[in-house]
Amino acid sequence: MISIESASASRLEARKTDRVQTQGLKTGGGEVAVHATGSEPDHNLLSGLEEALTETRRKIAEDRLDRAKEEMRILRQFSVSPAFLAQRAAAIGKELGNAATDYTELVRDSMETAQRDPGSTAVTNGIVSSEPPSTALPVENASIATLTERDQDTLDTFRSAIYQAWALLDLSLEDLIRENDLQATDELAAGSSREVMQSALHAMDNLNPLNALRSPAFHF
């Protein structure tokens, strides 16, 4: 028969043991492991959201590029007045310049992220990849190493479209001058558009200086 004193002592000893085990869990590596495991899904979720946002920004810039190219095609196809052509060419050039600048900043951010964390996930042509790079290039060549084929093609298309918009703008202004119909507002709009386009060209050239195509020597 177990006495009341021995039973009480057994319960007291059990409580002491529980307290020691609990303290050991809190002060040992177990708590750290639980926290590390719990933070991993949060990190993956944040990375996924950032990748989705980056892809959305890419598509928006590409849509702006496609719309500008389509409008230029229509303007070349139909006969419009030089004044209207000058107005639209200036607006298209500014839109292209702003969209190209936005895309360039997006690409630069992605390249810097890849340079800081070579094993981070990336989205290329809608395909998510977390594969680490197969080779390690010097830091000065990081821009070439991380510039995807999709980004290179889009930047080249932006550059070509800007050249076309610039030429269309110059052609319309020449027609206005020939007809003695050039207004001060036309010159202001053209100058503003050229500044935006030139800034975008410089940004793209500085993004990848070793592979950059030389910008035309436009003067305004």
Backbone hydrogen bonds, N-H to C=O, Kabsch-Sander energy under -0.5 kcal/mol:
donor,donor_aa,acceptor,acceptor_aa,energy
7,A,3,S,-1.9
8,S,4,I,-2.2
9,A,5,E,-2.3
10,S,6,S,-2.1
11,R,7,A,-2.1
12,L,8,S,-2.3
13,E,9,A,-2.4
14,A,10,S,-2.1
15,R,11,R,-2.0
16,K,12,L,-2.0
17,T,13,E,-2.2
18,D,14,A,-2.2
19,R,15,R,-2.2
20,V,16,K,-2.4
21,Q,17,T,-2.3
22,T,18,D,-2.4
23,Q,19,R,-2.6
24,G,20,V,-2.3
25,L,21,Q,-1.9
26,K,22,T,-1.8
27,T,23,Q,-2.4
28,G,24,G,-1.6
31,E,25,L,-1.0
32,V,28,G,-0.5
33,A,29,G,-2.3
34,V,30,G,-2.0
35,H,31,E,-2.3
36,A,32,V,-2.8
37,T,33,A,-2.3
38,G,34,V,-2.1
39,S,35,H,-1.8
40,E,36,A,-1.1
42,D,38,G,-0.6
43,H,39,S,-2.2
44,N,40,E,-2.4
45,L,41,P,-2.4
46,L,42,D,-2.4
47,S,43,H,-2.5
48,G,44,N,-2.3
49,L,45,L,-2.2
50,E,46,L,-2.3
51,E,47,S,-2.4
52,A,48,G,-2.2
53,L,49,L,-2.3
54,T,50,E,-2.4
55,E,51,E,-2.3
56,T,52,A,-2.0
57,R,53,L,-2.4
58,R,54,T,-2.1
59,K,55,E,-2.2
60,I,56,T,-2.2
61,A,57,R,-2.1
62,E,58,R,-2.5
63,D,59,K,-2.3
64,R,60,I,-2.1
65,L,61,A,-2.0
66,D,62,E,-2.3
67,R,63,D,-2.4
68,A,64,R,-2.0
69,K,65,L,-2.3
70,E,66,D,-2.2
71,E,67,R,-2.2
72,M,68,A,-2.2
73,R,69,K,-2.0
74,I,70,E,-2.0
75,L,71,E,-2.4
76,R,72,M,-2.0
77,Q,73,R,-1.4
78,F,74,I,-2.0
80,V,78,F,-0.7
85,L,81,S,-2.7
86,A,82,P,-2.6
87,Q,83,A,-2.0
88,R,84,F,-2.7
89,A,85,L,-2.8
90,A,86,A,-2.1
91,A,87,Q,-1.8
92,I,88,R,-3.0
93,G,89,A,-2.5
94,K,90,A,-2.0
95,E,91,A,-2.4
96,L,92,I,-3.0
97,G,93,G,-2.4
98,N,94,K,-2.5
99,A,95,E,-2.5
100,A,96,L,-2.8
101,T,97,G,-2.1
102,D,98,N,-2.4
103,Y,99,A,-2.4
104,T,100,A,-2.5
105,E,101,T,-2.4
106,L,102,D,-2.0
107,V,103,Y,-2.6
108,R,104,T,-2.6
109,D,105,E,-2.3
110,S,106,L,-2.2
111,M,107,V,-2.5
112,E,108,R,-2.4
113,T,109,D,-2.2
114,A,110,S,-2.3
115,Q,111,M,-2.0
116,R,112,E,-2.1
117,D,113,T,-2.5
120,S,117,D,-2.3
122,A,129,S,-2.5
124,T,122,A,-0.6
124,T,127,I,-2.1
127,I,124,T,-1.8
128,V,126,G,-0.5
129,S,122,A,-2.6
137,L,135,T,-0.6
141,N,138,P,-1.3
142,A,139,V,-1.9
145,A,141,N,-2.0
146,T,142,A,-2.0
147,L,143,S,-0.9
148,T,146,T,-0.8
152,Q,148,T,-2.6
153,D,149,E,-2.4
154,T,150,R,-2.3
155,L,151,D,-2.7
156,D,152,Q,-2.3
157,T,153,D,-2.2
158,F,154,T,-2.5
159,R,155,L,-2.4
160,S,156,D,-2.4
161,A,157,T,-2.5
162,I,158,F,-2.4
163,Y,159,R,-2.0
164,Q,160,S,-2.0
165,A,161,A,-2.5
166,W,162,I,-2.5
167,A,163,Y,-2.4
168,L,164,Q,-2.4
169,L,165,A,-2.2
170,D,166,W,-2.5
171,L,167,A,-2.4
172,S,168,L,-2.0
173,L,169,L,-2.1
174,E,170,D,-2.3
175,D,171,L,-1.8
176,L,172,S,-1.9
177,I,173,L,-2.5
178,R,174,E,-2.4
179,E,175,D,-2.0
180,N,177,I,-1.2
181,D,176,L,-3.4
182,L,176,L,-0.6
187,E,183,Q,-1.7
188,L,184,A,-2.3
189,A,185,T,-2.4
190,A,186,D,-2.4
191,G,187,E,-2.5
192,S,188,L,-2.4
193,S,189,A,-2.2
194,R,190,A,-2.5
195,E,191,G,-2.0
196,V,192,S,-1.8
197,M,193,S,-2.4
198,Q,194,R,-2.9
199,S,195,E,-2.2
200,A,196,V,-2.0
201,L,197,M,-2.3
202,H,198,Q,-2.3
203,A,199,S,-2.2
204,M,200,A,-2.3
205,D,201,L,-2.3
206,N,202,H,-2.6
207,L,203,A,-1.2
208,N,204,M,-1.0
211,N,208,N,-1.2
212,A,208,N,-0.9
218,F,216,P,-2.3
